[in-house]
Amino acid sequence: MKQIQKTLSLLLTFMKIGLFTFGGGYAMIPLIQRETVENKKWISDEDILEIVAIAESTPGPIAINAATFIGWRVAGFGGALAATVGVVLPSFAIITAISFVLSAFQDILWIRYAFNGIRAGVLALIVKALWSMYKQSQKGIFAYLIMFGAFAVTAFLPVNVVFVILFCAAAGIVQALVVGRRNKR
């Protein structure tokens, strides 16, 4: 019975997140963090940081990946399925409805202004997620070099992000090995 309640709670929580977040996965991260860490206490701040890193690194949308990982951690396969369906269903329903009426209303000026406002709000949510992740990340010269290097490569060069993520992961492993050896001496 308790497993069913957790699964239902995951479904409803992620439906709420999916329903009230515009702008995609990065805009959802602060809401996912607030609901799963602060409100429900399903996972810790450290867990959410790891889950976001894994969700970014695996194929697929970050919000869906994060929902799936959190659901799995909280309630196994059923939780993963419920969280994934919960985060996708509102967007699917809204996009389906909008696709039927958007072409008829796309020339209305106030609708274009509304979408401009939504874009600005989404940018604020993405910056908040960035700030939250920055505060929780380990800091040091190595981390800053990796961060700025990855940003520069992805922003200014035509490099596939997958290669950047793999390079960053390899650099982190090498750094951990080097630090580990130093600490043994």
C-alpha angles and dihedrals in degrees: 000000000000090000091054091050091051091048092049090046090052091050094050095042093051092043088056090049091047093046099050102038123086124186105048136266101331090053089051095054096084091049093046090050093049095047099041100035107027105026105030098022090214093139138011131251089255090052093052091051090052093044092051091049091050092043090053092048098050125074116268138043114325096229093052092046092047092048091050094049093046092046090050092050093048102040111359122237095342090051092049091051093046094048092046094049090044095055094043102041100069093047092046092051094045094047091048091052094044093049090060095052106025097085090054094051105031093100094056108109098217091053090056089049090050090055090048089054091048090052091053091049091049090053089054091052091050091050090049090052090049092050093047092050091046092054091052097044125096111257131212141113092283093052092048092049091051092045096049093039093052090047093049094047095048095041100045108022131061093241123142110248091226089068091048091051092047091049091049091049091049091047090051091051092048091048091050091051092049093048090045091054092048091051091052092058 
